[in-house]
Amino acid sequence: MSDVDVLMNKFEAIKHRGKLDNALVCSAINNVCGDKLTFYLDVGKSGIIENVKFSGVGCALSQVTADQLSEYIIGKKINELNKLTFEDAVRGIGVQPIPARVKCITTSLTALKSLTKDN
């Protein structure tokens, strides 16, 4: 199966698209191509992320990355988001991006890490 097929299969199976009421919200924009992502995190009283949804527009790579990272961070503490790595994001998408597409992946990381900048 080609990288395009792998990516499109994951794109067609996105499950974290949507919004959550009363959620912690963060956003980021990829100024290179215009990808826009907003994450909605349901964080429990103990600081554990209980649910995540995202909305936005962008290429399949940015959308799949947002979905895969949403799944990955459920069950983690909110203060752990600053430890997310590029490798965490790539592991979930199942393809190795070319250098020109790195920003498509890092847009999700930028948004999520922004929640811990002052914490």
Residue, then its C-alpha position, 0 to 999 in steps of 0.5 A: m500500500s502506498d503512503v498516499d493510500v495509507l494517509m487517505n485510509k486514515f483520513e476517511a476514518i477520522k473520529h475526533r472531528g467535532k467540537l466539545d462544549n465547555a472545553l479547553v481550546c487551543s488553535a494554530i495556523n500554518n502560514v505556509c499553506g493555510d492549514k487551520l486547526t482548533f482543538y477542544l479538550d475535556v480535562g478532568k479535575s485531576g488534569i487528565i485529558e478525557n476527550v479531544k475533538f478538533s475542527g479546521v481546514g487543511c490538507a489530509l496530512s494536517q487533518v490525520t495528524a490532528d486526529q492521531l494526536s487527539e487519540y494519543i493524548i487522551g488519558k495524559k495529563i494536560n501538563e504533559l502536552n509540552k513533551l509532545t514530539f514530532e516523532d509522537a505525531v509521525r508515529g500516528i500517521g503511518v507515513q514519513p513526511i517529506p521536508a516540505r510537509v513538516k509544517c502540516i504536522t507541526t501545526s497540531l503540535t504548536a496548538l497543543k503545546s500552546l496550552t502549557k506555555d504558561n504552566 
